[in-house]
Amino acid sequence: MTIKQDQSKSRGLLYLLFLIVCATAITSCSDDETYADQVKRERSAINAYIADSSVNVISEEQFRSQNYTTDVSKNQFVLFESSGLYMQIVRKGSGKPIASGESARILCRYTERNLMTDSIQASNTISPYYYRYLEVMSVTNNSGTFSGSFEQNTSLMYLFYNSTAIPSGWLAALPYVNIGRYVNDDDEMAKVRLIVPHDLGQQYATSGVYPCLYDITFERGN
């Protein structure tokens, strides 16, 4: 099977999954639901996850006082008030952060869960078939603001959503973790858990107004 045929098959499977997710979401919404109603439902889904998972929400001030770390043993997530993003730093990672003015390739493993339907939508960690799709981001730190895109040829996000745009919620985590590689036995990859509201998510989350939970690891590429 050629790469093009393989990608076409993958897109077909992922598109079918997306249609199922969309159908579930659509049937749960009334025809006259407003954007404000959708945002309210999204907020309810986030609050339900926080309550059900015993999430300990901390302020940005406390986050700073803890040297920009979250206590995983207490299930701490920092809430960024201006964006609505929740972040837990599971592992800070070895190496160093991407410096201002620096560009880098970052290798990612992730799982994306729709919090409205409590279902996994995409993952390159669970299925052996999709494990081969190592997510690669090309990013640049512009004075503390990160921008970039997924590399199309290896991107599961591109296969699923037909876009190389990196969700803003992913980029928001980069200032707080080290991006390194395995060199010594005790080295570790950075890992974060994110609750991403629709306006910081991938394009279907944005248009469908639903939040996603992400588990993501970051490793510096060549």
Backbone hydrogen bonds, N-H to C=O, Kabsch-Sander energy under -0.5 kcal/mol:
donor,donor_aa,acceptor,acceptor_aa,energy
6,D,2,T,-2.5
7,Q,3,I,-2.7
8,S,4,K,-2.3
9,K,5,Q,-2.4
10,S,6,D,-2.3
11,R,7,Q,-2.7
12,G,8,S,-2.1
13,L,9,K,-2.2
14,L,10,S,-2.7
15,Y,11,R,-2.9
16,L,12,G,-2.0
17,L,13,L,-1.9
18,F,14,L,-2.5
19,L,15,Y,-2.4
20,I,16,L,-1.8
21,V,17,L,-2.3
22,C,18,F,-2.9
23,A,19,L,-2.6
24,T,20,I,-2.0
25,A,21,V,-2.3
26,I,22,C,-3.2
27,T,23,A,-2.3
28,S,24,T,-0.8
29,C,26,I,-1.6
33,E,30,S,-1.6
38,Q,34,T,-2.2
39,V,35,Y,-2.6
40,K,36,A,-2.0
41,R,37,D,-2.2
42,E,38,Q,-2.3
43,R,39,V,-2.6
44,S,40,K,-2.0
45,A,41,R,-2.1
46,I,42,E,-2.3
47,N,43,R,-2.6
48,A,44,S,-2.3
49,Y,45,A,-2.1
50,I,46,I,-2.5
51,A,47,N,-2.4
52,D,48,A,-3.1
53,S,49,Y,-2.4
54,S,51,A,-1.1
55,V,50,I,-2.5
56,N,75,N,-2.6
57,V,55,V,-0.8
58,I,77,F,-2.9
63,F,59,S,-2.3
64,R,60,E,-2.4
65,S,61,E,-2.2
66,Q,62,Q,-1.5
67,N,64,R,-1.8
68,Y,63,F,-2.1
69,T,63,F,-0.7
72,V,70,T,-0.9
74,K,71,D,-1.0
75,N,72,V,-1.5
76,Q,71,D,-2.1
77,F,56,N,-2.1
78,V,87,M,-2.9
79,L,58,I,-2.1
80,F,78,V,-0.6
80,F,85,L,-2.9
81,E,79,L,-1.0
83,S,80,F,-1.1
84,G,80,F,-3.0
85,L,80,F,-0.6
86,Y,195,I,-1.9
87,M,78,V,-2.2
88,Q,193,R,-2.7
90,V,88,Q,-1.0
90,V,191,K,-1.4
91,R,191,K,-2.1
94,S,188,E,-2.6
96,K,179,I,-0.6
99,A,97,P,-0.5
101,G,141,N,-3.4
102,E,99,A,-2.2
104,A,139,V,-2.6
106,I,137,M,-3.0
107,L,219,E,-3.6
108,C,135,E,-3.4
109,R,217,T,-0.9
111,T,215,D,-1.5
112,E,122,A,-3.3
113,R,111,T,-0.5
113,R,213,L,-2.5
114,N,119,S,-2.9
115,L,113,R,-0.6
115,L,211,P,-2.3
116,M,211,P,-0.5
118,D,114,N,-1.3
119,S,114,N,-1.4
121,Q,112,E,-2.6
122,A,112,E,-1.3
124,N,110,Y,-1.9
131,Y,127,S,-1.2
132,R,128,P,-0.5
132,R,129,Y,-0.5
133,Y,130,Y,-1.6
134,L,132,R,-1.6
135,E,108,C,-1.5
135,E,133,Y,-0.6
137,M,106,I,-2.9
138,S,149,S,-2.8
139,V,104,A,-2.8
139,V,137,M,-0.6
140,T,147,S,-2.5
141,N,102,E,-2.5
142,N,140,T,-0.8
142,N,145,T,-3.2
143,S,141,N,-1.0
145,T,142,N,-1.5
146,F,144,G,-0.6
147,S,140,T,-1.9
149,S,138,S,-1.8
150,F,164,T,-3.2
151,E,136,V,-2.7
152,Q,150,F,-0.7
154,T,151,E,-1.1
155,S,151,E,-0.5
155,S,152,Q,-1.0
156,L,154,T,-0.6
159,L,155,S,-1.7
160,F,156,L,-2.4
161,Y,157,M,-3.0
162,N,158,Y,-2.6
166,I,148,G,-0.6
169,G,200,L,-2.7
170,W,167,P,-1.1
171,L,167,P,-1.6
172,A,168,S,-2.0
173,A,169,G,-0.5
173,A,170,W,-1.3
174,L,170,W,-0.5
174,L,171,L,-1.1
176,Y,173,A,-1.6
177,V,174,L,-1.1
178,N,92,K,-2.9
179,I,96,K,-2.3
180,G,178,N,-0.7
183,V,181,R,-0.6
187,D,184,N,-1.7
190,A,218,F,-1.1
191,K,91,R,-2.1
192,V,216,I,-2.5
193,R,88,Q,-2.6
194,L,214,Y,-2.5
195,I,86,Y,-2.3
196,V,194,L,-0.7
196,V,212,C,-3.2
200,L,197,P,-2.1
201,G,198,H,-1.4
205,A,202,Q,-0.5
206,T,202,Q,-2.2
207,S,203,Q,-2.4
208,G,204,Y,-2.5
209,V,205,A,-1.2
210,Y,205,A,-1.5
212,C,196,V,-2.2
213,L,113,R,-2.7
214,Y,194,L,-2.7
214,Y,212,C,-0.5
215,D,111,T,-1.6
216,I,192,V,-2.5
217,T,109,R,-2.5
218,F,190,A,-2.4
219,E,107,L,-1.8
220,R,180,G,-2.7
221,G,105,R,-3.5
